[in-house]
Structure formats: structure tokens, C-alpha cells
Amino acid sequence: MKKNTLLILIIVIIIACISCSKPEPQITYLEEFPHIPRREGMTLDDLQEAEEGQFSQATYTLKDANYENFLTQYKDLLIKDGWEVIQDEPPRTLSMGKGERIAVFILDESDSNLRLMLLSK
């Protein structure tokens, strides 16, 4: 009898732990580059679409972002999405690759605004 009660108690605790866990936030992607994950607070300023085989370029203003750790946090998101680091020079530049895709991120802090230039093909 005690064994059955203990077994039921363990099952209830396991179910309670599983139901309380938070689901992973779903990754959303940039409209301009549907293969690149979006970070919160990115506002598109300019987009220059390239000819085939060239890099397209977009510039974003970043709201509530920290210059020192923005690209490090973005790199973690990209890695989670299957991207691999090509070159990492924090806090200013980051180059990533995924299959045939390449993305270069250049961060600029000027006039109290944080801007991100994204080149991708």
C-alpha cells in the first residue's frame, strides 16, 4: 500500500514539474531576410537589395540594446537556429554562415543611437 502511494506521489510531482516548465520562445525571422532570426527592438531604416550573388544590405536602429553585449546575445540566437560562427570580433562585428547563406553583422554606436548593418546573401 505504501509503495502504491509513493509511486502515485512521484508521478504527480513529475507531472507538476513538466506542466510548470516554460515553453521555448519561438524564433521569428526578419521580413527582409527570412532566413535570419529577428531580435527584439530591431527597426528597419534602410534596405538595399542586391543583384544575384551579391550581398543585400539592411540598416536597423536598435531599441533598448546594449553595445557591449548585443552581438554576443544575437550570436547565441543564431547558433540556436543552426548558424555557425565564421568570425567573431565583439562588440563590433560578427560573421555567421548556415549552409550556402552568409550574414555579416556590423554594430555602430554613434549619436547615442545603436545601429546594426546587416549584409547577407
Biopython code that builds the backbone (N, CA, C, O; Angstrom):
import numpy as np
from Bio.PDB.StructureBuilder import StructureBuilder

atoms = [
    (1, "MET", "N", (0.823, -1.195, 0.000)),
    (1, "MET", "CA", (0.000, 0.000, 0.000)),
    (1, "MET", "C", (0.869, 1.261, 0.000)),
    (1, "MET", "O", (0.613, 2.209, -0.743)),
    (2, "LYS", "N", (1.903, 1.252, 0.850)),
    (2, "LYS", "CA", (2.796, 2.408, 0.913)),
    (2, "LYS", "C", (3.534, 2.593, -0.410)),
    (2, "LYS", "O", (3.777, 3.725, -0.828)),
    (3, "LYS", "N", (3.890, 1.500, -1.070)),
    (3, "LYS", "CA", (4.582, 1.592, -2.344)),
    (3, "LYS", "C", (3.694, 2.230, -3.404)),
    (3, "LYS", "O", (4.166, 3.041, -4.201)),
    (4, "ASN", "N", (2.421, 1.873, -3.420)),
    (4, "ASN", "CA", (1.492, 2.458, -4.393)),
    (4, "ASN", "C", (1.312, 3.948, -4.149)),
    (4, "ASN", "O", (1.283, 4.734, -5.096)),
    (5, "THR", "N", (1.191, 4.338, -2.893)),
    (5, "THR", "CA", (1.035, 5.751, -2.542)),
    (5, "THR", "C", (2.278, 6.541, -2.941)),
    (5, "THR", "O", (2.170, 7.643, -3.479)),
    (6, "LEU", "N", (3.457, 5.981, -2.680)),
    (6, "LEU", "CA", (4.709, 6.633, -3.045)),
    (6, "LEU", "C", (4.832, 6.757, -4.564)),
    (6, "LEU", "O", (5.272, 7.794, -5.060)),
    (7, "LEU", "N", (4.459, 5.740, -5.291)),
    (7, "LEU", "CA", (4.503, 5.769, -6.744)),
    (7, "LEU", "C", (3.567, 6.835, -7.302)),
    (7, "LEU", "O", (3.946, 7.577, -8.209)),
    (8, "ILE", "N", (2.374, 6.917, -6.782)),
    (8, "ILE", "CA", (1.406, 7.932, -7.229)),
    (8, "ILE", "C", (1.926, 9.326, -6.916)),
    (8, "ILE", "O", (1.795, 10.235, -7.736)),
    (9, "LEU", "N", (2.513, 9.504, -5.745)),
    (9, "LEU", "CA", (3.066, 10.801, -5.340)),
    (9, "LEU", "C", (4.198, 11.218, -6.286)),
    (9, "LEU", "O", (4.264, 12.381, -6.683)),
    (10, "ILE", "N", (5.073, 10.303, -6.647)),
    (10, "ILE", "CA", (6.172, 10.605, -7.567)),
    (10, "ILE", "C", (5.629, 10.987, -8.939)),
    (10, "ILE", "O", (6.114, 11.938, -9.552)),
    (11, "ILE", "N", (4.636, 10.262, -9.424)),
    (11, "ILE", "CA", (4.041, 10.573, -10.722)),
    (11, "ILE", "C", (3.403, 11.960, -10.711)),
    (11, "ILE", "O", (3.543, 12.713, -11.675)),
    (12, "VAL", "N", (2.711, 12.298, -9.640)),
    (12, "VAL", "CA", (2.079, 13.623, -9.528)),
    (12, "VAL", "C", (3.138, 14.721, -9.527)),
    (12, "VAL", "O", (2.947, 15.757, -10.164)),
    (13, "ILE", "N", (4.239, 14.517, -8.831)),
    (13, "ILE", "CA", (5.311, 15.514, -8.779)),
    (13, "ILE", "C", (5.941, 15.691, -10.158)),
    (13, "ILE", "O", (6.210, 16.818, -10.575)),
    (14, "ILE", "N", (6.178, 14.593, -10.866)),
    (14, "ILE", "CA", (6.756, 14.677, -12.209)),
    (14, "ILE", "C", (5.817, 15.427, -13.148)),
    (14, "ILE", "O", (6.261, 16.288, -13.907)),
    (15, "ILE", "N", (4.547, 15.116, -13.107)),
    (15, "ILE", "CA", (3.569, 15.805, -13.961)),
    (15, "ILE", "C", (3.508, 17.288, -13.617)),
    (15, "ILE", "O", (3.413, 18.125, -14.515)),
    (16, "ALA", "N", (3.561, 17.621, -12.340)),
    (16, "ALA", "CA", (3.527, 19.025, -11.919)),
    (16, "ALA", "C", (4.762, 19.768, -12.428)),
    (16, "ALA", "O", (4.654, 20.908, -12.879)),
    (17, "CYS", "N", (5.920, 19.139, -12.359)),
    (17, "CYS", "CA", (7.153, 19.774, -12.845)),
    (17, "CYS", "C", (7.111, 19.990, -14.349)),
    (17, "CYS", "O", (7.527, 21.042, -14.834)),
    (18, "ILE", "N", (6.623, 19.024, -15.082)),
    (18, "ILE", "CA", (6.544, 19.140, -16.536)),
    (18, "ILE", "C", (5.556, 20.224, -16.943)),
    (18, "ILE", "O", (5.831, 20.989, -17.868)),
    (19, "SER", "N", (4.440, 20.302, -16.289)),
    (19, "SER", "CA", (3.423, 21.286, -16.661)),
    (19, "SER", "C", (3.822, 22.703, -16.280)),
    (19, "SER", "O", (3.307, 23.656, -16.864)),
    (20, "CYS", "N", (4.725, 22.870, -15.317)),
    (20, "CYS", "CA", (5.153, 24.200, -14.886)),
    (20, "CYS", "C", (6.302, 24.750, -15.716)),
    (20, "CYS", "O", (6.592, 25.944, -15.641)),
    (21, "SER", "N", (6.956, 23.917, -16.500)),
    (21, "SER", "CA", (8.098, 24.390, -17.281)),
    (21, "SER", "C", (7.615, 25.302, -18.402)),
    (21, "SER", "O", (6.562, 25.081, -19.000)),
    (22, "LYS", "N", (8.424, 26.346, -18.673)),
    (22, "LYS", "CA", (8.067, 27.306, -19.710)),
    (22, "LYS", "C", (8.445, 26.750, -21.071)),
    (22, "LYS", "O", (9.505, 26.142, -21.221)),
    (23, "PRO", "N", (7.582, 26.954, -22.069)),
    (23, "PRO", "CA", (7.954, 26.521, -23.416)),
    (23, "PRO", "C", (9.029, 27.443, -23.984)),
    (23, "PRO", "O", (9.101, 28.617, -23.620)),
    (24, "GLU", "N", (9.864, 26.911, -24.878)),
    (24, "GLU", "CA", (10.896, 27.703, -25.532)),
    (24, "GLU", "C", (10.225, 28.785, -26.368)),
    (24, "GLU", "O", (9.258, 28.509, -27.077)),
    (25, "PRO", "N", (10.735, 30.026, -26.290)),
    (25, "PRO", "CA", (10.166, 31.048, -27.160)),
    (25, "PRO", "C", (10.437, 30.703, -28.618)),
    (25, "PRO", "O", (11.521, 30.238, -28.970)),
    (26, "GLN", "N", (9.449, 30.935, -29.448)),
    (26, "GLN", "CA", (9.571, 30.600, -30.862)),
    (26, "GLN", "C", (10.421, 31.657, -31.567)),
    (26, "GLN", "O", (10.285, 32.851, -31.299)),
    (27, "ILE", "N", (11.293, 31.213, -32.461)),
    (27, "ILE", "CA", (12.154, 32.132, -33.198)),
    (27, "ILE", "C", (11.345, 32.763, -34.321)),
    (27, "ILE", "O", (10.673, 32.071, -35.086)),
    (28, "THR", "N", (11.418, 34.096, -34.411)),
    (28, "THR", "CA", (10.801, 34.809, -35.531)),
    (28, "THR", "C", (11.926, 35.291, -36.443)),
    (28, "THR", "O", (13.072, 35.429, -36.016)),
    (29, "TYR", "N", (11.582, 35.545, -37.702)),
    (29, "TYR", "CA", (12.595, 35.880, -38.693)),
    (29, "TYR", "C", (12.341, 37.257, -39.286)),
    (29, "TYR", "O", (11.214, 37.751, -39.294)),
    (30, "LEU", "N", (13.424, 37.871, -39.789)),
    (30, "LEU", "CA", (13.323, 39.179, -40.420)),
    (30, "LEU", "C", (12.527, 39.069, -41.711)),
    (30, "LEU", "O", (12.688, 38.110, -42.466)),
    (31, "GLU", "N", (11.682, 40.035, -41.960)),
    (31, "GLU", "CA", (10.894, 40.051, -43.190)),
    (31, "GLU", "C", (11.813, 40.227, -44.405)),
    (31, "GLU", "O", (11.587, 39.622, -45.454)),
    (32, "GLU", "N", (12.846, 41.055, -44.255)),
    (32, "GLU", "CA", (13.771, 41.351, -45.346)),
    (32, "GLU", "C", (14.711, 40.174, -45.648)),
    (32, "GLU", "O", (15.118, 39.967, -46.792)),
    (33, "PHE", "N", (15.043, 39.420, -44.613)),
    (33, "PHE", "CA", (15.920, 38.259, -44.726)),
    (33, "PHE", "C", (15.237, 37.103, -44.001)),
    (33, "PHE", "O", (15.519, 36.869, -42.826)),
    (34, "PRO", "N", (14.351, 36.379, -44.670)),
    (34, "PRO", "CA", (13.543, 35.359, -43.996)),
    (34, "PRO", "C", (14.339, 34.181, -43.430)),
    (34, "PRO", "O", (13.764, 33.314, -42.772)),
    (35, "HIS", "N", (15.629, 34.135, -43.671)),
    (35, "HIS", "CA", (16.474, 33.069, -43.136)),
    (35, "HIS", "C", (17.238, 33.509, -41.881)),
    (35, "HIS", "O", (17.951, 32.706, -41.280)),
    (36, "ILE", "N", (17.091, 34.785, -41.483)),
    (36, "ILE", "CA", (17.834, 35.312, -40.332)),
    (36, "ILE", "C", (16.863, 35.621, -39.189)),
    (36, "ILE", "O", (15.877, 36.333, -39.384)),
    (37, "PRO", "N", (17.146, 35.083, -37.994)),
    (37, "PRO", "CA", (16.284, 35.362, -36.840)),
    (37, "PRO", "C", (16.252, 36.852, -36.483)),
    (37, "PRO", "O", (17.228, 37.578, -36.669)),
    (38, "ARG", "N", (15.112, 37.275, -35.970)),
    (38, "ARG", "CA", (14.909, 38.667, -35.534)),
    (38, "ARG", "C", (15.159, 38.766, -34.037)),
    (38, "ARG", "O", (14.745, 37.905, -33.262)),
    (39, "ARG", "N", (15.847, 39.835, -33.648)),
    (39, "ARG", "CA", (15.971, 40.174, -32.235)),
    (39, "ARG", "C", (14.949, 41.251, -31.923)),
    (39, "ARG", "O", (14.610, 42.066, -32.781)),
    (40, "GLU", "N", (14.471, 41.251, -30.716)),
    (40, "GLU", "CA", (13.513, 42.273, -30.300)),
    (40, "GLU", "C", (14.141, 43.656, -30.388)),
    (40, "GLU", "O", (15.329, 43.823, -30.115)),
    (41, "GLY", "N", (13.347, 44.637, -30.765)),
    (41, "GLY", "CA", (13.805, 46.015, -30.785)),
    (41, "GLY", "C", (14.494, 46.442, -32.069)),
    (41, "GLY", "O", (15.045, 47.541, -32.125)),
    (42, "MET", "N", (14.482, 45.614, -33.098)),
    (42, "MET", "CA", (15.110, 45.957, -34.379)),
    (42, "MET", "C", (14.093, 46.663, -35.273)),
    (42, "MET", "O", (13.030, 46.117, -35.568)),
    (43, "THR", "N", (14.430, 47.889, -35.704)),
    (43, "THR", "CA", (13.568, 48.645, -36.598)),
    (43, "THR", "C", (14.319, 48.922, -37.894)),
    (43, "THR", "O", (15.397, 49.515, -37.870)),
    (44, "LEU", "N", (13.765, 48.502, -39.014)),
    (44, "LEU", "CA", (14.421, 48.679, -40.305)),
    (44, "LEU", "C", (14.463, 50.148, -40.682)),
    (44, "LEU", "O", (13.438, 50.830, -40.650)),
    (45, "ASP", "N", (15.657, 50.644, -41.044)),
    (45, "ASP", "CA", (15.838, 52.017, -41.517)),
    (45, "ASP", "C", (16.002, 52.058, -43.032)),
    (45, "ASP", "O", (15.447, 52.929, -43.702)),
    (46, "ASP", "N", (16.770, 51.107, -43.565)),
    (46, "ASP", "CA", (17.095, 51.140, -44.984)),
    (46, "ASP", "C", (17.364, 49.723, -45.475)),
    (46, "ASP", "O", (17.918, 48.897, -44.751)),
    (47, "LEU", "N", (16.964, 49.454, -46.717)),
    (47, "LEU", "CA", (17.219, 48.158, -47.336)),
    (47, "LEU", "C", (17.689, 48.376, -48.757)),
    (47, "LEU", "O", (17.046, 49.079, -49.536)),
    (48, "GLN", "N", (18.822, 47.764, -49.090)),
    (48, "GLN", "CA", (19.346, 47.811, -50.447)),
    (48, "GLN", "C", (19.471, 46.368, -50.924)),
    (48, "GLN", "O", (20.383, 45.643, -50.526)),
    (49, "GLU", "N", (18.541, 45.969, -51.780)),
    (49, "GLU", "CA", (18.577, 44.604, -52.301)),
    (49, "GLU", "C", (19.632, 44.519, -53.390)),
    (49, "GLU", "O", (19.774, 45.421, -54.216)),
    (50, "ALA", "N", (20.366, 43.418, -53.374)),
    (50, "ALA", "CA", (21.472, 43.247, -54.311)),
    (50, "ALA", "C", (21.072, 42.385, -55.491)),
    (50, "ALA", "O", (20.050, 41.699, -55.476)),
    (51, "GLU", "N", (21.900, 42.443, -56.504)),
    (51, "GLU", "CA", (21.729, 41.548, -57.632)),
    (51, "GLU", "C", (22.163, 40.160, -57.201)),
    (51, "GLU", "O", (22.818, 40.005, -56.171)),
    (52, "GLU", "N", (21.808, 39.160, -57.974)),
    (52, "GLU", "CA", (22.102, 37.780, -57.625)),
    (52, "GLU", "C", (23.604, 37.582, -57.389)),
    (52, "GLU", "O", (24.433, 38.041, -58.176)),
    (53, "GLY", "N", (23.934, 36.900, -56.307)),
    (53, "GLY", "CA", (25.323, 36.617, -55.972)),
    (53, "GLY", "C", (25.987, 37.701, -55.148)),
    (53, "GLY", "O", (27.104, 37.508, -54.667)),
    (54, "GLN", "N", (25.335, 38.824, -54.975)),
    (54, "GLN", "CA", (25.882, 39.931, -54.183)),
    (54, "GLN", "C", (25.205, 39.974, -52.810)),
    (54, "GLN", "O", (24.199, 39.302, -52.583)),
    (55, "PHE", "N", (25.763, 40.762, -51.912)),
    (55, "PHE", "CA", (25.186, 40.929, -50.582)),
    (55, "PHE", "C", (24.084, 41.985, -50.609)),
    (55, "PHE", "O", (24.285, 43.085, -51.124)),
    (56, "SER", "N", (22.919, 41.648, -50.049)),
    (56, "SER", "CA", (21.902, 42.655, -49.775)),
    (56, "SER", "C", (22.291, 43.316, -48.456)),
    (56, "SER", "O", (22.942, 42.700, -47.613)),
    (57, "GLN", "N", (21.889, 44.567, -48.285)),
    (57, "GLN", "CA", (22.286, 45.317, -47.094)),
    (57, "GLN", "C", (21.077, 45.969, -46.442)),
    (57, "GLN", "O", (20.255, 46.594, -47.113)),
    (58, "ALA", "N", (20.981, 45.819, -45.147)),
    (58, "ALA", "CA", (19.911, 46.470, -44.388)),
    (58, "ALA", "C", (20.528, 47.172, -43.181)),
    (58, "ALA", "O", (21.523, 46.716, -42.618)),
    (59, "THR", "N", (19.921, 48.282, -42.800)),
    (59, "THR", "CA", (20.357, 49.009, -41.612)),
    (59, "THR", "C", (19.181, 49.089, -40.652)),
    (59, "THR", "O", (18.059, 49.413, -41.041)),
    (60, "TYR", "N", (19.462, 48.784, -39.388)),
    (60, "TYR", "CA", (18.437, 48.773, -38.344)),
    (60, "TYR", "C", (18.830, 49.696, -37.203)),
    (60, "TYR", "O", (20.007, 49.813, -36.861)),
    (61, "THR", "N", (17.837, 50.349, -36.618)),
    (61, "THR", "CA", (18.025, 51.035, -35.346)),
    (61, "THR", "C", (17.634, 50.039, -34.268)),
    (61, "THR", "O", (16.637, 49.329, -34.397)),
    (62, "LEU", "N", (18.423, 49.992, -33.209)),
    (62, "LEU", "CA", (18.185, 49.028, -32.145)),
    (62, "LEU", "C", (17.668, 49.746, -30.910)),
    (62, "LEU", "O", (18.314, 50.656, -30.390)),
    (63, "LYS", "N", (16.513, 49.335, -30.453)),
    (63, "LYS", "CA", (15.897, 49.938, -29.274)),
    (63, "LYS", "C", (16.242, 49.097, -28.045)),
    (63, "LYS", "O", (16.163, 47.869, -28.077)),
    (64, "ASP", "N", (16.620, 49.766, -26.979)),
    (64, "ASP", "CA", (16.922, 49.110, -25.699)),
    (64, "ASP", "C", (17.984, 48.021, -25.838)),
    (64, "ASP", "O", (17.869, 46.955, -25.232)),
    (65, "ALA", "N", (19.009, 48.290, -26.632)),
    (65, "ALA", "CA", (20.088, 47.321, -26.811)),
    (65, "ALA", "C", (21.366, 47.864, -26.190)),
    (65, "ALA", "O", (21.562, 49.076, -26.106)),
    (66, "ASN", "N", (22.226, 46.963, -25.760)),
    (66, "ASN", "CA", (23.493, 47.318, -25.144)),
    (66, "ASN", "C", (24.613, 47.048, -26.138)),
    (66, "ASN", "O", (24.723, 45.941, -26.666)),
    (67, "TYR", "N", (25.443, 48.050, -26.394)),
    (67, "TYR", "CA", (26.523, 47.924, -27.375)),
    (67, "TYR", "C", (27.470, 46.775, -27.039)),
    (67, "TYR", "O", (27.893, 46.038, -27.929)),
    (68, "GLU", "N", (27.797, 46.623, -25.783)),
    (68, "GLU", "CA", (28.800, 45.646, -25.369)),
    (68, "GLU", "C", (28.348, 44.200, -25.544)),
    (68, "GLU", "O", (29.181, 43.330, -25.795)),
    (69, "ASN", "N", (27.049, 43.919, -25.419)),
    (69, "ASN", "CA", (26.635, 42.507, -25.464)),
    (69, "ASN", "C", (25.593, 42.169, -26.532)),
    (69, "ASN", "O", (25.129, 41.030, -26.589)),
    (70, "PHE", "N", (25.215, 43.129, -27.379)),
    (70, "PHE", "CA", (24.185, 42.862, -28.376)),
    (70, "PHE", "C", (24.582, 41.720, -29.313)),
    (70, "PHE", "O", (23.819, 40.770, -29.486)),
    (71, "LEU", "N", (25.763, 41.805, -29.915)),
    (71, "LEU", "CA", (26.156, 40.778, -30.886)),
    (71, "LEU", "C", (26.417, 39.431, -30.229)),
    (71, "LEU", "O", (26.213, 38.391, -30.855)),
    (72, "THR", "N", (26.863, 39.434, -28.983)),
    (72, "THR", "CA", (27.061, 38.168, -28.277)),
    (72, "THR", "C", (25.724, 37.466, -28.073)),
    (72, "THR", "O", (25.615, 36.255, -28.269)),
    (73, "GLN", "N", (24.714, 38.224, -27.682)),
    (73, "GLN", "CA", (23.379, 37.644, -27.496)),
    (73, "GLN", "C", (22.774, 37.235, -28.837)),
    (73, "GLN", "O", (22.106, 36.205, -28.933)),
    (74, "TYR", "N", (23.009, 38.043, -29.872)),
    (74, "TYR", "CA", (22.498, 37.706, -31.205)),
    (74, "TYR", "C", (23.169, 36.431, -31.711)),
    (74, "TYR", "O", (22.515, 35.582, -32.316)),
    (75, "LYS", "N", (24.478, 36.295, -31.464)),
    (75, "LYS", "CA", (25.212, 35.094, -31.871)),
    (75, "LYS", "C", (24.596, 33.851, -31.233)),
    (75, "LYS", "O", (24.454, 32.821, -31.893)),
    (76, "ASP", "N", (24.232, 33.941, -29.959)),
    (76, "ASP", "CA", (23.610, 32.799, -29.274)),
    (76, "ASP", "C", (22.299, 32.403, -29.955)),
    (76, "ASP", "O", (22.017, 31.216, -30.119)),
    (77, "LEU", "N", (21.498, 33.396, -30.351)),
    (77, "LEU", "CA", (20.241, 33.128, -31.050)),
    (77, "LEU", "C", (20.498, 32.475, -32.411)),
    (77, "LEU", "O", (19.814, 31.524, -32.790)),
    (78, "LEU", "N", (21.478, 32.989, -33.131)),
    (78, "LEU", "CA", (21.803, 32.432, -34.446)),
    (78, "LEU", "C", (22.307, 30.993, -34.333)),
    (78, "LEU", "O", (21.932, 30.139, -35.137)),
    (79, "ILE", "N", (23.144, 30.726, -33.348)),
    (79, "ILE", "CA", (23.648, 29.365, -33.144)),
    (79, "ILE", "C", (22.489, 28.422, -32.832)),
    (79, "ILE", "O", (22.451, 27.290, -33.314)),
    (80, "LYS", "N", (21.556, 28.895, -32.029)),
    (80, "LYS", "CA", (20.372, 28.102, -31.696)),
    (80, "LYS", "C", (19.561, 27.770, -32.949)),
    (80, "LYS", "O", (18.881, 26.745, -33.005)),
    (81, "ASP", "N", (19.640, 28.655, -33.959)),
    (81, "ASP", "CA", (18.914, 28.461, -35.212)),
    (81, "ASP", "C", (19.743, 27.677, -36.239)),
    (81, "ASP", "O", (19.302, 27.501, -37.374)),
    (82, "GLY", "N", (20.921, 27.212, -35.862)),
    (82, "GLY", "CA", (21.713, 26.381, -36.761)),
    (82, "GLY", "C", (22.835, 27.093, -37.498)),
    (82, "GLY", "O", (23.481, 26.490, -38.355)),
    (83, "TRP", "N", (23.087, 28.363, -37.188)),
    (83, "TRP", "CA", (24.161, 29.116, -37.820)),
    (83, "TRP", "C", (25.489, 28.753, -37.153)),
    (83, "TRP", "O", (25.524, 28.324, -36.000)),
    (84, "GLU", "N", (26.580, 28.933, -37.901)),
    (84, "GLU", "CA", (27.921, 28.691, -37.379)),
    (84, "GLU", "C", (28.740, 29.966, -37.478)),
    (84, "GLU", "O", (28.589, 30.748, -38.417)),
    (85, "VAL", "N", (29.611, 30.165, -36.492)),
    (85, "VAL", "CA", (30.451, 31.357, -36.450)),
    (85, "VAL", "C", (31.551, 31.245, -37.500)),
    (85, "VAL", "O", (32.261, 30.242, -37.563)),
    (86, "ILE", "N", (31.686, 32.284, -38.323)),
    (86, "ILE", "CA", (32.796, 32.391, -39.263)),
    (86, "ILE", "C", (33.879, 33.262, -38.652)),
    (86, "ILE", "O", (35.054, 32.896, -38.637)),
    (87, "GLN", "N", (33.465, 34.431, -38.143)),
    (87, "GLN", "CA", (34.392, 35.351, -37.493)),
    (87, "GLN", "C", (33.622, 36.138, -36.435)),
    (87, "GLN", "O", (32.507, 36.597, -36.681)),
    (88, "ASP", "N", (34.215, 36.286, -35.278)),
    (88, "ASP", "CA", (33.559, 36.953, -34.155)),
    (88, "ASP", "C", (34.528, 37.957, -33.549)),
    (88, "ASP", "O", (35.546, 37.570, -32.976)),
    (89, "GLU", "N", (34.219, 39.239, -33.672)),
    (89, "GLU", "CA", (35.039, 40.295, -33.094)),
    (89, "GLU", "C", (34.143, 41.229, -32.283)),
    (89, "GLU", "O", (33.848, 42.346, -32.706)),
    (90, "PRO", "N", (33.709, 40.746, -31.093)),
    (90, "PRO", "CA", (32.793, 41.557, -30.295)),
    (90, "PRO", "C", (33.479, 42.820, -29.775)),
    (90, "PRO", "O", (34.695, 42.806, -29.582)),
    (91, "PRO", "N", (32.770, 43.874, -29.549)),
    (91, "PRO", "CA", (31.321, 44.008, -29.732)),
    (91, "PRO", "C", (30.946, 44.554, -31.100)),
    (91, "PRO", "O", (29.774, 44.849, -31.331)),
    (92, "ARG", "N", (31.903, 44.700, -32.021)),
    (92, "ARG", "CA", (31.646, 45.420, -33.263)),
    (92, "ARG", "C", (31.164, 44.569, -34.439)),
    (92, "ARG", "O", (30.233, 44.981, -35.131)),
    (93, "THR", "N", (31.756, 43.399, -34.693)),
    (93, "THR", "CA", (31.382, 42.629, -35.877)),
    (93, "THR", "C", (31.181, 41.149, -35.580)),
    (93, "THR", "O", (31.742, 40.597, -34.633)),
    (94, "LEU", "N", (30.370, 40.533, -36.416)),
    (94, "LEU", "CA", (30.082, 39.107, -36.313)),
    (94, "LEU", "C", (29.755, 38.601, -37.717)),
    (94, "LEU", "O", (28.941, 39.192, -38.426)),
    (95, "SER", "N", (30.396, 37.503, -38.106)),
    (95, "SER", "CA", (30.092, 36.860, -39.388)),
    (95, "SER", "C", (29.636, 35.438, -39.103)),
    (95, "SER", "O", (30.268, 34.714, -38.333)),
    (96, "MET", "N", (28.524, 35.040, -39.735)),
    (96, "MET", "CA", (27.941, 33.726, -39.492)),
    (96, "MET", "C", (27.609, 33.069, -40.825)),
    (96, "MET", "O", (27.406, 33.746, -41.832)),
    (97, "GLY", "N", (27.555, 31.742, -40.816)),
    (97, "GLY", "CA", (27.189, 31.004, -42.002)),
    (97, "GLY", "C", (26.219, 29.884, -41.671)),
    (97, "GLY", "O", (26.257, 29.303, -40.586)),
    (98, "LYS", "N", (25.349, 29.596, -42.629)),
    (98, "LYS", "CA", (24.393, 28.495, -42.480)),
    (98, "LYS", "C", (24.135, 27.939, -43.876)),
    (98, "LYS", "O", (23.450, 28.561, -44.688)),
    (99, "GLY", "N", (24.691, 26.766, -44.142)),
    (99, "GLY", "CA", (24.575, 26.210, -45.481)),
    (99, "GLY", "C", (25.250, 27.122, -46.477)),
    (99, "GLY", "O", (26.428, 27.444, -46.323)),
    (100, "GLU", "N", (24.519, 27.546, -47.506)),
    (100, "GLU", "CA", (25.051, 28.449, -48.528)),
    (100, "GLU", "C", (24.911, 29.922, -48.132)),
    (100, "GLU", "O", (25.392, 30.806, -48.841)),
    (101, "ARG", "N", (24.256, 30.181, -47.008)),
    (101, "ARG", "CA", (23.986, 31.550, -46.567)),
    (101, "ARG", "C", (25.157, 32.114, -45.759)),
    (101, "ARG", "O", (25.828, 31.394, -45.020)),
    (102, "ILE", "N", (25.383, 33.426, -45.922)),
    (102, "ILE", "CA", (26.374, 34.152, -45.127)),
    (102, "ILE", "C", (25.697, 35.418, -44.633)),
    (102, "ILE", "O", (24.953, 36.064, -45.371)),
    (103, "ALA", "N", (25.961, 35.770, -43.376)),
    (103, "ALA", "CA", (25.442, 37.021, -42.815)),
    (103, "ALA", "C", (26.565, 37.711, -42.049)),
    (103, "ALA", "O", (27.274, 37.081, -41.264)),
    (104, "VAL", "N", (26.716, 39.006, -42.286)),
    (104, "VAL", "CA", (27.722, 39.814, -41.599)),
    (104, "VAL", "C", (26.979, 40.907, -40.842)),
    (104, "VAL", "O", (26.159, 41.626, -41.414)),
    (105, "PHE", "N", (27.273, 41.023, -39.556)),
    (105, "PHE", "CA", (26.633, 42.000, -38.685)),
    (105, "PHE", "C", (27.681, 43.008, -38.229)),
    (105, "PHE", "O", (28.718, 42.628, -37.687)),
    (106, "ILE", "N", (27.411, 44.296, -38.448)),
    (106, "ILE", "CA", (28.333, 45.354, -38.031)),
    (106, "ILE", "C", (27.547, 46.305, -37.147)),
    (106, "ILE", "O", (26.535, 46.869, -37.563)),
    (107, "LEU", "N", (28.022, 46.476, -35.928)),
    (107, "LEU", "CA", (27.330, 47.307, -34.941)),
    (107, "LEU", "C", (28.021, 48.650, -34.833)),
    (107, "LEU", "O", (29.249, 48.719, -34.802)),
    (108, "ASP", "N", (27.235, 49.727, -34.777)),
    (108, "ASP", "CA", (27.777, 51.079, -34.690)),
    (108, "ASP", "C", (27.039, 51.845, -33.604)),
    (108, "ASP", "O", (25.811, 51.825, -33.528)),
    (109, "GLU", "N", (27.809, 52.514, -32.774)),
    (109, "GLU", "CA", (27.234, 53.344, -31.717)),
    (109, "GLU", "C", (27.653, 54.779, -31.979)),
    (109, "GLU", "O", (28.807, 55.149, -31.768)),
    (110, "SER", "N", (26.701, 55.588, -32.444)),
    (110, "SER", "CA", (27.001, 56.988, -32.712)),
    (110, "SER", "C", (25.778, 57.834, -32.393)),
    (110, "SER", "O", (24.640, 57.390, -32.545)),
    (111, "ASP", "N", (26.025, 59.031, -31.960)),
    (111, "ASP", "CA", (24.937, 59.960, -31.633)),
    (111, "ASP", "C", (23.917, 59.337, -30.691)),
    (111, "ASP", "O", (22.714, 59.543, -30.856)),
    (112, "SER", "N", (24.373, 58.595, -29.728)),
    (112, "SER", "CA", (23.540, 57.922, -28.711)),
    (112, "SER", "C", (22.543, 56.929, -29.310)),
    (112, "SER", "O", (21.641, 56.461, -28.615)),
    (113, "ASN", "N", (22.701, 56.610, -30.583)),
    (113, "ASN", "CA", (21.872, 55.594, -31.222)),
    (113, "ASN", "C", (22.722, 54.367, -31.514)),
    (113, "ASN", "O", (23.903, 54.477, -31.843)),
    (114, "LEU", "N", (22.119, 53.224, -31.391)),
    (114, "LEU", "CA", (22.787, 51.979, -31.736)),
    (114, "LEU", "C", (22.205, 51.508, -33.055)),
    (114, "LEU", "O", (20.990, 51.358, -33.188)),
    (115, "ARG", "N", (23.079, 51.273, -34.035)),
    (115, "ARG", "CA", (22.642, 50.845, -35.363)),
    (115, "ARG", "C", (23.342, 49.544, -35.726)),
    (115, "ARG", "O", (24.492, 49.303, -35.361)),
    (116, "LEU", "N", (22.610, 48.722, -36.454)),
    (116, "LEU", "CA", (23.133, 47.456, -36.937)),
    (116, "LEU", "C", (23.062, 47.445, -38.452)),
    (116, "LEU", "O", (21.998, 47.653, -39.034)),
    (117, "MET", "N", (24.215, 47.199, -39.097)),
    (117, "MET", "CA", (24.236, 46.988, -40.531)),
    (117, "MET", "C", (24.326, 45.480, -40.749)),
    (117, "MET", "O", (25.199, 44.813, -40.194)),
    (118, "LEU", "N", (23.430, 44.962, -41.551)),
    (118, "LEU", "CA", (23.370, 43.537, -41.836)),
    (118, "LEU", "C", (23.558, 43.325, -43.334)),
    (118, "LEU", "O", (22.804, 43.851, -44.152)),
    (119, "LEU", "N", (24.578, 42.546, -43.673)),
    (119, "LEU", "CA", (24.831, 42.169, -45.067)),
    (119, "LEU", "C", (24.603, 40.678, -45.164)),
    (119, "LEU", "O", (25.101, 39.915, -44.336)),
    (120, "SER", "N", (23.848, 40.253, -46.176)),
    (120, "SER", "CA", (23.557, 38.830, -46.296)),
    (120, "SER", "C", (23.362, 38.433, -47.744)),
    (120, "SER", "O", (22.880, 39.203, -48.575)),
    (121, "LYS", "N", (23.756, 37.191, -48.013)),
    (121, "LYS", "CA", (23.465, 36.592, -49.324)),
    (121, "LYS", "C", (23.226, 35.122, -49.138)),
    (121, "LYS", "O", (22.962, 34.411, -50.108)),
]
sb = StructureBuilder()
sb.init_structure("model")
sb.init_model(0)
sb.init_chain("A")
sb.init_seg("    ")
for serial, (resi, resn, name, xyz) in enumerate(atoms, 1):
    if name == "N":
        sb.init_residue(resn, " ", resi, " ")
    sb.init_atom(name, np.array(xyz, "f"), 0.0, 1.0, " ", f" {name:<3s}", serial, name[0])
structure = sb.get_structure()
